[in-house]
Amino acid sequence: MKNIVVLLFLLFNISLAKDETKIVVAGPIASVSHPFFYMIENDVLKDLNKKVEFRLWNNPDELRALILKGDVDFIALPTNVAANLHNKGVDLKLLNVSVWGILQMVSRDSSLKTIEDFKGKKIVVPFRADMPDIVFQAVIKKAGLDIKKDFDIQYVATPIDAMQMLILRRVDHALLAEPAVSIALRKSGSFPMKVIAPDLYRSISLQDEWGRLFQTEAKIPQAGIAVIGKSDDKKELIDRFLLEYDKALNWYKSNKEEASKLVVKSLPMLEEQGLADSISHIVFDNKMAIDSQKELEFFFEVLKDNDAKLIGGKIPDKSLYYK
C-alpha cells in the first residue's frame, strides 16, 4: 500500500512538472502579439529544443490569472500593467517596448483636427481604465478640458463593440486602437476613400496630440513584453527570444499581406485586409525597456498624476527593467 501511495505521489508531481521543451507566451489580440505567430510558424527556437506556444488573454483579469498560475514564460502587455504588477510584488521584468503609437480617433467629421475640436461630442471608448482610455484622459486633462463636463463619453466592453456602433451609425466618433481603426474603415467601405464623402475618416492621432500637448516626441511607450519569474538563470533564452521577436517584427512590418494571413489563422476575430492596412499606421520601435526608461518614467509620471492606481501607486524603480 505504501509503495502505491509513493507511486501516485510521483506520478502526480510529474504531471505538474513544467514541460521544459515548451515556451509559453501570452498576449492580447493587439499588434504587440502578432510577431509571436511568425515565431511559432517558423519554429525559431527548435535548435534550443523549445516549442513556442501562444495563449490569448482578453482582459486584465485573464492576464493576471495567467501570471499567477505560473505557467507563462513571456507575456505581451501594456507598460502600465507591467509597472502595476511589479509594484504589487509580481516577479516580472519588462524586456522591451515595441509599440509606441496605436491610438486614433475615428470620426464622420473630417474637420476635427485636435482633441479640443471634440469638445461637446459623444465619443465611444472601449476598455474603460485600460490603455486607450488612460491615454485619452491624460491628453484631455493636459488640454485643459474635463472628460466628464466637456465630453459625452460612452464606454463599451471591446473595440468590436465600438466598431459596430460606428458602422451602424449609432455614434459619429470613437477612440480605437489599430487594427480596429483599419478594420472599421474596411467594413464601412471607407477604404479606399470614396470620391464623395466617405463614411468614416481617420481623425486625430493620440500620439500626435500627446507630442503637441506635452511638448515632446509624438510617441508613447504603450506595450511590450515581460518575462515572468526569475530571469538571472535564463539570460541566454531571454536574449535569444528577444532577438527572434525583433526578426519577427521586422518581417511583420515588411510583409503586410502575408503577415495578416498568418495572424488571422490564429486570431480569426480579426479581418485580414483591415489588419494588413493597419500595419503602416502603427508606430513600431522595438527597444530594450532599460533603454526606454526615460520615456517610460515620463509616461508613468503622467499616469500617476491622473490616477496613481494605474501604475500601482508609484513610479517603479530600476528593478522593473531587464538588463
Buried (B, 14 or more C-beta within 10 A) or exposed (E): EEEEEEEEEEEEEEEEEEEEEEBBBBBBBBBBBBBBBBBBEBEBBEEEEBBBBBEBBEEBEBBBEBBEEEBBBBBBBBBBBBBBBBBEEBEBBBBBBBBBBBBBBBBBEEEBEBBBBBBEBBBBBBBEEBBBBBBBBBBBBBBEBEBEEBBEBBBBEBBBBBBBBBBEEEBBBBBBBBBBBBBBBBBBEBBEBEEEEBBBBBBBBBBBBBBBBBEEEBBBBBBBBBBBBEBEEBEEBBEBBBEBBBBBBBBBBEBBEEBBEBBBEBBEEBBBBBBBBBBEBBBBBBBBBBEBBEBBBBBBEBBBEBEBEBBBEEBBEEEBBBE
